[in-house]
């Protein structure tokens, strides 16, 4: 079941997850929010990284903080 959820089904979407990246950085995740809250999840199985960002601010606050950290991660943990 997880394999289906994280496999590209429709363009870049799996069943409930966005599937993106290439090579070791191929991963999946999901984000969302509403006024006053936002959250993001990015999982990179080959690298062993799971990133979660929660914010008490409107979107895209959690996305920006997660992308800041993600850009600074080493290729191999």
PDB file of N, CA, C and O in Angstrom, chain B, residues numbered from 101:
ATOM      1  N   UNK B 101       0.811  -1.182   0.000  1.00  0.00           N
ATOM      2  CA  UNK B 101       0.000   0.000   0.000  1.00  0.00           C
ATOM      3  C   UNK B 101       0.862   1.257   0.000  1.00  0.00           C
ATOM      4  O   UNK B 101       0.583   2.192  -0.750  1.00  0.00           O
ATOM      5  N   UNK B 102       1.919   1.297   0.839  1.00  0.00           N
ATOM      6  CA  UNK B 102       2.799   2.456   0.870  1.00  0.00           C
ATOM      7  C   UNK B 102       3.457   2.673  -0.486  1.00  0.00           C
ATOM      8  O   UNK B 102       3.594   3.811  -0.932  1.00  0.00           O
ATOM      9  N   UNK B 103       3.867   1.586  -1.148  1.00  0.00           N
ATOM     10  CA  UNK B 103       4.491   1.720  -2.468  1.00  0.00           C
ATOM     11  C   UNK B 103       3.577   2.438  -3.445  1.00  0.00           C
ATOM     12  O   UNK B 103       4.046   3.262  -4.230  1.00  0.00           O
ATOM     13  N   UNK B 104       2.295   2.147  -3.415  1.00  0.00           N
ATOM     14  CA  UNK B 104       1.349   2.838  -4.292  1.00  0.00           C
ATOM     15  C   UNK B 104       1.215   4.309  -3.916  1.00  0.00           C
ATOM     16  O   UNK B 104       1.139   5.173  -4.790  1.00  0.00           O
ATOM     17  N   UNK B 105       1.185   4.588  -2.631  1.00  0.00           N
ATOM     18  CA  UNK B 105       0.993   5.961  -2.168  1.00  0.00           C
ATOM     19  C   UNK B 105       2.159   6.857  -2.550  1.00  0.00           C
ATOM     20  O   UNK B 105       1.971   8.053  -2.776  1.00  0.00           O
ATOM     21  N   UNK B 106       3.372   6.293  -2.627  1.00  0.00           N
ATOM     22  CA  UNK B 106       4.537   7.117  -2.907  1.00  0.00           C
ATOM     23  C   UNK B 106       5.071   6.937  -4.327  1.00  0.00           C
ATOM     24  O   UNK B 106       6.134   7.466  -4.652  1.00  0.00           O
ATOM     25  N   UNK B 107       4.360   6.209  -5.169  1.00  0.00           N
ATOM     26  CA  UNK B 107       4.726   6.070  -6.579  1.00  0.00           C
ATOM     27  C   UNK B 107       3.986   7.129  -7.386  1.00  0.00           C
ATOM     28  O   UNK B 107       2.827   7.440  -7.111  1.00  0.00           O
ATOM     29  N   UNK B 108       4.672   7.677  -8.386  1.00  0.00           N
ATOM     30  CA  UNK B 108       4.037   8.690  -9.221  1.00  0.00           C
ATOM     31  C   UNK B 108       2.848   8.082  -9.951  1.00  0.00           C
ATOM     32  O   UNK B 108       2.997   7.108 -10.688  1.00  0.00           O
ATOM     33  N   UNK B 109       1.690   8.650  -9.748  1.00  0.00           N
ATOM     34  CA  UNK B 109       0.474   8.168 -10.382  1.00  0.00           C
ATOM     35  C   UNK B 109      -0.028   9.152 -11.443  1.00  0.00           C
ATOM     36  O   UNK B 109      -0.302   8.761 -12.577  1.00  0.00           O
ATOM     37  N   UNK B 110      -0.144  10.399 -11.076  1.00  0.00           N
ATOM     38  CA  UNK B 110      -0.663  11.441 -11.955  1.00  0.00           C
ATOM     39  C   UNK B 110       0.317  12.599 -11.946  1.00  0.00           C
ATOM     40  O   UNK B 110       0.375  13.354 -10.976  1.00  0.00           O
ATOM     41  N   UNK B 111       1.085  12.748 -13.011  1.00  0.00           N
ATOM     42  CA  UNK B 111       2.144  13.752 -13.113  1.00  0.00           C
ATOM     43  C   UNK B 111       3.091  13.607 -11.934  1.00  0.00           C
ATOM     44  O   UNK B 111       3.901  12.680 -11.933  1.00  0.00           O
ATOM     45  N   UNK B 112       3.032  14.473 -10.931  1.00  0.00           N
ATOM     46  CA  UNK B 112       3.965  14.352  -9.806  1.00  0.00           C
ATOM     47  C   UNK B 112       3.268  13.942  -8.523  1.00  0.00           C
ATOM     48  O   UNK B 112       3.850  14.073  -7.446  1.00  0.00           O
ATOM     49  N   UNK B 113       2.044  13.453  -8.604  1.00  0.00           N
ATOM     50  CA  UNK B 113       1.308  13.097  -7.401  1.00  0.00           C
ATOM     51  C   UNK B 113       1.138  11.597  -7.274  1.00  0.00           C
ATOM     52  O   UNK B 113       0.842  10.906  -8.249  1.00  0.00           O
ATOM     53  N   UNK B 114       1.330  11.102  -6.063  1.00  0.00           N
ATOM     54  CA  UNK B 114       0.984   9.729  -5.728  1.00  0.00           C
ATOM     55  C   UNK B 114      -0.423   9.752  -5.156  1.00  0.00           C
ATOM     56  O   UNK B 114      -1.185  10.673  -5.448  1.00  0.00           O
ATOM     57  N   UNK B 115      -0.779   8.789  -4.370  1.00  0.00           N
ATOM     58  CA  UNK B 115      -2.085   8.770  -3.717  1.00  0.00           C
ATOM     59  C   UNK B 115      -1.960   9.484  -2.373  1.00  0.00           C
ATOM     60  O   UNK B 115      -1.714   8.847  -1.349  1.00  0.00           O
ATOM     61  N   UNK B 116      -2.128  10.787  -2.379  1.00  0.00           N
ATOM     62  CA  UNK B 116      -2.064  11.559  -1.151  1.00  0.00           C
ATOM     63  C   UNK B 116      -0.736  12.236  -0.896  1.00  0.00           C
ATOM     64  O   UNK B 116      -0.640  13.056   0.017  1.00  0.00           O
ATOM     65  N   UNK B 117       0.299  11.922  -1.672  1.00  0.00           N
ATOM     66  CA  UNK B 117       1.608  12.529  -1.493  1.00  0.00           C
ATOM     67  C   UNK B 117       2.077  13.156  -2.799  1.00  0.00           C
ATOM     68  O   UNK B 117       1.722  12.700  -3.885  1.00  0.00           O
ATOM     69  N   UNK B 118       2.875  14.204  -2.676  1.00  0.00           N
ATOM     70  CA  UNK B 118       3.592  14.733  -3.833  1.00  0.00           C
ATOM     71  C   UNK B 118       4.878  13.927  -3.928  1.00  0.00           C
ATOM     72  O   UNK B 118       5.574  13.745  -2.929  1.00  0.00           O
ATOM     73  N   UNK B 119       5.197  13.444  -5.121  1.00  0.00           N
ATOM     74  CA  UNK B 119       6.413  12.673  -5.359  1.00  0.00           C
ATOM     75  C   UNK B 119       7.315  13.530  -6.235  1.00  0.00           C
ATOM     76  O   UNK B 119       6.917  13.931  -7.329  1.00  0.00           O
ATOM     77  N   UNK B 120       8.539  13.817  -5.761  1.00  0.00           N
ATOM     78  CA  UNK B 120       9.424  14.714  -6.507  1.00  0.00           C
ATOM     79  C   UNK B 120      10.880  14.365  -6.261  1.00  0.00           C
ATOM     80  O   UNK B 120      11.205  13.579  -5.370  1.00  0.00           O
ATOM     81  N   UNK B 121      11.747  14.957  -7.057  1.00  0.00           N
ATOM     82  CA  UNK B 121      13.189  14.787  -6.908  1.00  0.00           C
ATOM     83  C   UNK B 121      13.734  13.683  -7.784  1.00  0.00           C
ATOM     84  O   UNK B 121      12.994  12.967  -8.460  1.00  0.00           O
ATOM     85  N   UNK B 122      15.065  13.562  -7.754  1.00  0.00           N
ATOM     86  CA  UNK B 122      15.752  12.552  -8.556  1.00  0.00           C
ATOM     87  C   UNK B 122      16.850  11.897  -7.737  1.00  0.00           C
ATOM     88  O   UNK B 122      17.348  12.477  -6.771  1.00  0.00           O
ATOM     89  N   UNK B 123      17.220  10.697  -8.125  1.00  0.00           N
ATOM     90  CA  UNK B 123      18.316   9.999  -7.459  1.00  0.00           C
ATOM     91  C   UNK B 123      18.064   9.854  -5.967  1.00  0.00           C
ATOM     92  O   UNK B 123      16.965   9.501  -5.539  1.00  0.00           O
ATOM     93  N   UNK B 124      19.102  10.131  -5.179  1.00  0.00           N
ATOM     94  CA  UNK B 124      18.969  10.026  -3.721  1.00  0.00           C
ATOM     95  C   UNK B 124      17.961  11.021  -3.170  1.00  0.00           C
ATOM     96  O   UNK B 124      17.395  10.803  -2.099  1.00  0.00           O
ATOM     97  N   UNK B 125      17.735  12.100  -3.887  1.00  0.00           N
ATOM     98  CA  UNK B 125      16.822  13.144  -3.407  1.00  0.00           C
ATOM     99  C   UNK B 125      15.382  12.897  -3.848  1.00  0.00           C
ATOM    100  O   UNK B 125      14.525  13.757  -3.645  1.00  0.00           O
ATOM    101  N   UNK B 126      15.095  11.726  -4.455  1.00  0.00           N
ATOM    102  CA  UNK B 126      13.699  11.415  -4.782  1.00  0.00           C
ATOM    103  C   UNK B 126      12.971  11.126  -3.472  1.00  0.00           C
ATOM    104  O   UNK B 126      13.412  10.316  -2.657  1.00  0.00           O
ATOM    105  N   UNK B 127      11.862  11.801  -3.301  1.00  0.00           N
ATOM    106  CA  UNK B 127      11.135  11.631  -2.059  1.00  0.00           C
ATOM    107  C   UNK B 127       9.662  11.934  -2.219  1.00  0.00           C
ATOM    108  O   UNK B 127       9.161  12.112  -3.329  1.00  0.00           O
ATOM    109  N   UNK B 128       8.989  11.987  -1.104  1.00  0.00           N
ATOM    110  CA  UNK B 128       7.563  12.254  -1.116  1.00  0.00           C
ATOM    111  C   UNK B 128       7.213  13.105   0.085  1.00  0.00           C
ATOM    112  O   UNK B 128       7.978  13.195   1.045  1.00  0.00           O
ATOM    113  N   UNK B 129       6.064  13.719   0.022  1.00  0.00           N
ATOM    114  CA  UNK B 129       5.641  14.555   1.131  1.00  0.00           C
ATOM    115  C   UNK B 129       4.256  15.121   0.925  1.00  0.00           C
ATOM    116  O   UNK B 129       3.544  14.778  -0.019  1.00  0.00           O
ATOM    117  N   UNK B 130       3.902  15.995   1.838  1.00  0.00           N
ATOM    118  CA  UNK B 130       2.577  16.612   1.796  1.00  0.00           C
ATOM    119  C   UNK B 130       2.653  17.913   2.586  1.00  0.00           C
ATOM    120  O   UNK B 130       3.432  18.031   3.532  1.00  0.00           O
ATOM    121  N   UNK B 131       1.842  18.881   2.193  1.00  0.00           N
ATOM    122  CA  UNK B 131       1.786  20.117   2.959  1.00  0.00           C
ATOM    123  C   UNK B 131       0.364  20.640   2.977  1.00  0.00           C
ATOM    124  O   UNK B 131      -0.493  20.187   2.219  1.00  0.00           O
ATOM    125  N   UNK B 132       0.134  21.589   3.842  1.00  0.00           N
ATOM    126  CA  UNK B 132      -1.186  22.191   3.919  1.00  0.00           C
ATOM    127  C   UNK B 132      -1.224  23.256   4.990  1.00  0.00           C
ATOM    128  O   UNK B 132      -0.257  23.466   5.722  1.00  0.00           O
ATOM    129  N   UNK B 133      -2.336  23.908   5.066  1.00  0.00           N
ATOM    130  CA  UNK B 133      -2.463  24.946   6.066  1.00  0.00           C
ATOM    131  C   UNK B 133      -3.763  25.705   5.906  1.00  0.00           C
ATOM    132  O   UNK B 133      -4.585  25.418   5.037  1.00  0.00           O
ATOM    133  N   UNK B 134      -3.912  26.673   6.769  1.00  0.00           N
ATOM    134  CA  UNK B 134      -5.070  27.551   6.792  1.00  0.00           C
ATOM    135  C   UNK B 134      -4.596  28.838   7.467  1.00  0.00           C
ATOM    136  O   UNK B 134      -3.467  28.895   7.955  1.00  0.00           O
ATOM    137  N   UNK B 135      -5.428  29.854   7.502  1.00  0.00           N
ATOM    138  CA  UNK B 135      -4.988  31.076   8.166  1.00  0.00           C
ATOM    139  C   UNK B 135      -4.500  30.795   9.593  1.00  0.00           C
ATOM    140  O   UNK B 135      -5.230  30.247  10.419  1.00  0.00           O
ATOM    141  N   UNK B 136      -3.259  31.182   9.858  1.00  0.00           N
ATOM    142  CA  UNK B 136      -2.697  31.012  11.188  1.00  0.00           C
ATOM    143  C   UNK B 136      -2.004  29.696  11.457  1.00  0.00           C
ATOM    144  O   UNK B 136      -1.556  29.465  12.580  1.00  0.00           O
ATOM    145  N   UNK B 137      -1.898  28.808  10.450  1.00  0.00           N
ATOM    146  CA  UNK B 137      -1.206  27.536  10.669  1.00  0.00           C
ATOM    147  C   UNK B 137      -0.778  26.930   9.337  1.00  0.00           C
ATOM    148  O   UNK B 137      -1.451  27.097   8.320  1.00  0.00           O
ATOM    149  N   UNK B 138       0.344  26.228   9.357  1.00  0.00           N
ATOM    150  CA  UNK B 138       0.810  25.519   8.164  1.00  0.00           C
ATOM    151  C   UNK B 138       1.730  24.388   8.584  1.00  0.00           C
ATOM    152  O   UNK B 138       2.331  24.422   9.658  1.00  0.00           O
ATOM    153  N   UNK B 139       1.832  23.390   7.728  1.00  0.00           N
ATOM    154  CA  UNK B 139       2.681  22.238   8.012  1.00  0.00           C
ATOM    155  C   UNK B 139       3.195  21.600   6.743  1.00  0.00           C
ATOM    156  O   UNK B 139       2.529  21.629   5.709  1.00  0.00           O
ATOM    157  N   UNK B 140       4.378  21.026   6.821  1.00  0.00           N
ATOM    158  CA  UNK B 140       5.005  20.346   5.693  1.00  0.00           C
ATOM    159  C   UNK B 140       5.683  19.070   6.168  1.00  0.00           C
ATOM    160  O   UNK B 140       6.180  18.995   7.291  1.00  0.00           O
ATOM    161  N   UNK B 141       5.697  18.069   5.297  1.00  0.00           N
ATOM    162  CA  UNK B 141       6.393  16.809   5.529  1.00  0.00           C
ATOM    163  C   UNK B 141       7.146  16.457   4.263  1.00  0.00           C
ATOM    164  O   UNK B 141       6.545  16.397   3.190  1.00  0.00           O
ATOM    165  N   UNK B 142       8.456  16.220   4.360  1.00  0.00           N
ATOM    166  CA  UNK B 142       9.268  15.736   3.241  1.00  0.00           C
ATOM    167  C   UNK B 142      10.010  14.500   3.729  1.00  0.00           C
ATOM    168  O   UNK B 142      10.639  14.533   4.786  1.00  0.00           O
ATOM    169  N   UNK B 143       9.943  13.410   2.968  1.00  0.00           N
ATOM    170  CA  UNK B 143      10.615  12.160   3.326  1.00  0.00           C
ATOM    171  C   UNK B 143      11.530  11.765   2.165  1.00  0.00           C
ATOM    172  O   UNK B 143      11.098  11.686   1.016  1.00  0.00           O
ATOM    173  N   UNK B 144      12.789  11.520   2.486  1.00  0.00           N
ATOM    174  CA  UNK B 144      13.776  11.073   1.503  1.00  0.00           C
ATOM    175  C   UNK B 144      14.281   9.704   1.947  1.00  0.00           C
ATOM    176  O   UNK B 144      15.264   9.619   2.683  1.00  0.00           O
ATOM    177  N   UNK B 145      13.617   8.625   1.506  1.00  0.00           N
ATOM    178  CA  UNK B 145      13.933   7.283   1.998  1.00  0.00           C
ATOM    179  C   UNK B 145      15.381   6.851   1.761  1.00  0.00           C
ATOM    180  O   UNK B 145      15.986   6.233   2.637  1.00  0.00           O
ATOM    181  N   UNK B 146      15.941   7.161   0.606  1.00  0.00           N
ATOM    182  CA  UNK B 146      17.309   6.708   0.301  1.00  0.00           C
ATOM    183  C   UNK B 146      18.351   7.364   1.192  1.00  0.00           C
ATOM    184  O   UNK B 146      19.404   6.782   1.452  1.00  0.00           O
ATOM    185  N   UNK B 147      18.065   8.571   1.661  1.00  0.00           N
ATOM    186  CA  UNK B 147      19.011   9.282   2.523  1.00  0.00           C
ATOM    187  C   UNK B 147      18.697   9.119   4.002  1.00  0.00           C
ATOM    188  O   UNK B 147      19.521   9.450   4.855  1.00  0.00           O
ATOM    189  N   UNK B 148      17.522   8.616   4.306  1.00  0.00           N
ATOM    190  CA  UNK B 148      17.133   8.436   5.692  1.00  0.00           C
ATOM    191  C   UNK B 148      16.672   9.713   6.377  1.00  0.00           C
ATOM    192  O   UNK B 148      16.682   9.792   7.606  1.00  0.00           O
ATOM    193  N   UNK B 149      16.269  10.717   5.601  1.00  0.00           N
ATOM    194  CA  UNK B 149      15.802  11.977   6.167  1.00  0.00           C
ATOM    195  C   UNK B 149      14.279  12.040   6.197  1.00  0.00           C
ATOM    196  O   UNK B 149      13.608  11.679   5.230  1.00  0.00           O
ATOM    197  N   UNK B 150      13.754  12.500   7.310  1.00  0.00           N
ATOM    198  CA  UNK B 150      12.332  12.832   7.441  1.00  0.00           C
ATOM    199  C   UNK B 150      12.299  14.237   8.030  1.00  0.00           C
ATOM    200  O   UNK B 150      12.754  14.461   9.151  1.00  0.00           O
ATOM    201  N   UNK B 151      11.756  15.180   7.263  1.00  0.00           N
ATOM    202  CA  UNK B 151      11.701  16.569   7.702  1.00  0.00           C
ATOM    203  C   UNK B 151      10.254  16.971   7.938  1.00  0.00           C
ATOM    204  O   UNK B 151       9.381  16.726   7.105  1.00  0.00           O
ATOM    205  N   UNK B 152      10.017  17.591   9.085  1.00  0.00           N
ATOM    206  CA  UNK B 152       8.681  18.058   9.435  1.00  0.00           C
ATOM    207  C   UNK B 152       8.804  19.508   9.869  1.00  0.00           C
ATOM    208  O   UNK B 152       9.671  19.852  10.672  1.00  0.00           O
ATOM    209  N   UNK B 153       7.942  20.348   9.343  1.00  0.00           N
ATOM    210  CA  UNK B 153       7.923  21.754   9.743  1.00  0.00           C
ATOM    211  C   UNK B 153       6.487  22.139  10.064  1.00  0.00           C
ATOM    212  O   UNK B 153       5.594  21.985   9.231  1.00  0.00           O
ATOM    213  N   UNK B 154       6.269  22.640  11.274  1.00  0.00           N
ATOM    214  CA  UNK B 154       4.958  23.111  11.710  1.00  0.00           C
ATOM    215  C   UNK B 154       5.082  24.576  12.088  1.00  0.00           C
ATOM    216  O   UNK B 154       6.068  24.984  12.701  1.00  0.00           O
ATOM    217  N   UNK B 155       4.087  25.361  11.724  1.00  0.00           N
ATOM    218  CA  UNK B 155       4.166  26.794  11.981  1.00  0.00           C
ATOM    219  C   UNK B 155       2.820  27.349  12.440  1.00  0.00           C
ATOM    220  O   UNK B 155       1.762  26.888  12.011  1.00  0.00           O
ATOM    221  N   UNK B 156       2.881  28.327  13.302  1.00  0.00           N
ATOM    222  CA  UNK B 156       1.678  29.057  13.717  1.00  0.00           C
ATOM    223  C   UNK B 156       1.517  30.322  12.882  1.00  0.00           C
ATOM    224  O   UNK B 156       1.020  31.339  13.366  1.00  0.00           O
ATOM    225  N   UNK B 157       1.940  30.248  11.627  1.00  0.00           N
ATOM    226  CA  UNK B 157       1.814  31.345  10.674  1.00  0.00           C
ATOM    227  C   UNK B 157       1.127  30.843   9.417  1.00  0.00           C
ATOM    228  O   UNK B 157       1.102  29.641   9.150  1.00  0.00           O
ATOM    229  N   UNK B 158       0.573  31.765   8.649  1.00  0.00           N
ATOM    230  CA  UNK B 158      -0.085  31.404   7.385  1.00  0.00           C
ATOM    231  C   UNK B 158       0.900  30.698   6.451  1.00  0.00           C
ATOM    232  O   UNK B 158       2.108  30.919   6.529  1.00  0.00           O
ATOM    233  N   UNK B 159       0.364  29.833   5.555  1.00  0.00           N
ATOM    234  CA  UNK B 159       1.221  29.263   4.517  1.00  0.00           C
ATOM    235  C   UNK B 159       1.776  30.404   3.661  1.00  0.00           C
ATOM    236  O   UNK B 159       1.078  31.397   3.457  1.00  0.00           O
ATOM    237  N   UNK B 160       2.964  30.299   3.173  1.00  0.00           N
ATOM    238  CA  UNK B 160       3.872  29.152   3.135  1.00  0.00           C
ATOM    239  C   UNK B 160       4.963  29.187   4.195  1.00  0.00           C
ATOM    240  O   UNK B 160       6.085  28.774   3.899  1.00  0.00           O
ATOM    241  N   UNK B 161       4.707  29.648   5.391  1.00  0.00           N
ATOM    242  CA  UNK B 161       5.742  29.761   6.426  1.00  0.00           C
ATOM    243  C   UNK B 161       6.458  28.434   6.678  1.00  0.00           C
ATOM    244  O   UNK B 161       7.688  28.407   6.739  1.00  0.00           O
ATOM    245  N   UNK B 162       5.725  27.348   6.823  1.00  0.00           N
ATOM    246  CA  UNK B 162       6.374  26.055   7.096  1.00  0.00           C
ATOM    247  C   UNK B 162       7.171  25.572   5.890  1.00  0.00           C
ATOM    248  O   UNK B 162       8.217  24.944   6.057  1.00  0.00           O
ATOM    249  N   UNK B 163       6.700  25.852   4.694  1.00  0.00           N
ATOM    250  CA  UNK B 163       7.418  25.448   3.480  1.00  0.00           C
ATOM    251  C   UNK B 163       8.753  26.160   3.397  1.00  0.00           C
ATOM    252  O   UNK B 163       9.770  25.539   3.087  1.00  0.00           O
ATOM    253  N   UNK B 164       8.763  27.446   3.668  1.00  0.00           N
ATOM    254  CA  UNK B 164      10.013  28.217   3.578  1.00  0.00           C
ATOM    255  C   UNK B 164      11.059  27.720   4.579  1.00  0.00           C
ATOM    256  O   UNK B 164      12.232  27.584   4.233  1.00  0.00           O
ATOM    257  N   UNK B 165      10.644  27.453   5.799  1.00  0.00           N
ATOM    258  CA  UNK B 165      11.617  26.989   6.795  1.00  0.00           C
ATOM    259  C   UNK B 165      12.125  25.594   6.453  1.00  0.00           C
ATOM    260  O   UNK B 165      13.309  25.310   6.639  1.00  0.00           O
ATOM    261  N   UNK B 166      11.261  24.725   5.960  1.00  0.00           N
ATOM    262  CA  UNK B 166      11.673  23.371   5.594  1.00  0.00           C
ATOM    263  C   UNK B 166      12.631  23.406   4.406  1.00  0.00           C
ATOM    264  O   UNK B 166      13.631  22.688   4.405  1.00  0.00           O
ATOM    265  N   UNK B 167      12.344  24.224   3.400  1.00  0.00           N
ATOM    266  CA  UNK B 167      13.222  24.327   2.237  1.00  0.00           C
ATOM    267  C   UNK B 167      14.582  24.907   2.613  1.00  0.00           C
ATOM    268  O   UNK B 167      15.593  24.529   2.022  1.00  0.00           O
ATOM    269  N   UNK B 168      14.627  25.823   3.589  1.00  0.00           N
ATOM    270  CA  UNK B 168      15.890  26.378   4.072  1.00  0.00           C
ATOM    271  C   UNK B 168      16.772  25.266   4.639  1.00  0.00           C
ATOM    272  O   UNK B 168      17.960  25.188   4.324  1.00  0.00           O
ATOM    273  N   UNK B 169      16.190  24.412   5.471  1.00  0.00           N
ATOM    274  CA  UNK B 169      16.938  23.303   6.074  1.00  0.00           C
ATOM    275  C   UNK B 169      17.316  22.268   5.030  1.00  0.00           C
ATOM    276  O   UNK B 169      18.451  21.791   5.005  1.00  0.00           O
ATOM    277  N   UNK B 170      16.368  21.919   4.165  1.00  0.00           N
ATOM    278  CA  UNK B 170      16.599  20.894   3.141  1.00  0.00           C
ATOM    279  C   UNK B 170      17.778  21.255   2.237  1.00  0.00           C
ATOM    280  O   UNK B 170      18.559  20.380   1.866  1.00  0.00           O
ATOM    281  N   UNK B 171      17.913  22.520   1.883  1.00  0.00           N
ATOM    282  CA  UNK B 171      19.005  22.964   1.006  1.00  0.00           C
ATOM    283  C   UNK B 171      20.378  22.820   1.657  1.00  0.00           C
ATOM    284  O   UNK B 171      21.394  22.867   0.964  1.00  0.00           O
ATOM    285  N   UNK B 172      20.424  22.646   2.960  1.00  0.00           N
ATOM    286  CA  UNK B 172      21.679  22.558   3.682  1.00  0.00           C
ATOM    287  C   UNK B 172      22.025  21.150   4.173  1.00  0.00           C
ATOM    288  O   UNK B 172      23.028  20.957   4.861  1.00  0.00           O
ATOM    289  N   UNK B 173      21.205  20.186   3.824  1.00  0.00           N
ATOM    290  CA  UNK B 173      21.455  18.808   4.247  1.00  0.00           C
ATOM    291  C   UNK B 173      22.567  18.179   3.413  1.00  0.00           C
ATOM    292  O   UNK B 173      22.653  18.443   2.213  1.00  0.00           O
ATOM    293  N   UNK B 174      23.413  17.362   4.013  1.00  0.00           N
ATOM    294  CA  UNK B 174      24.435  16.649   3.238  1.00  0.00           C
ATOM    295  C   UNK B 174      23.803  15.535   2.404  1.00  0.00           C
ATOM    296  O   UNK B 174      22.715  15.045   2.709  1.00  0.00           O
ATOM    297  N   UNK B 175      24.500  15.159   1.365  1.00  0.00           N
ATOM    298  CA  UNK B 175      24.033  14.083   0.478  1.00  0.00           C
ATOM    299  C   UNK B 175      23.906  12.765   1.229  1.00  0.00           C
ATOM    300  O   UNK B 175      22.994  11.984   0.961  1.00  0.00           O
ATOM    301  N   UNK B 176      24.803  12.516   2.155  1.00  0.00           N
ATOM    302  CA  UNK B 176      24.734  11.276   2.928  1.00  0.00           C
ATOM    303  C   UNK B 176      24.726  11.628   4.413  1.00  0.00           C
ATOM    304  O   UNK B 176      25.597  12.355   4.891  1.00  0.00           O
ATOM    305  N   UNK B 177      23.732  11.106   5.140  1.00  0.00           N
ATOM    306  CA  UNK B 177      23.672  11.416   6.591  1.00  0.00           C
ATOM    307  C   UNK B 177      24.818  10.766   7.361  1.00  0.00           C
ATOM    308  O   UNK B 177      24.913  10.926   8.578  1.00  0.00           O
TER     309      UNK B 177
END
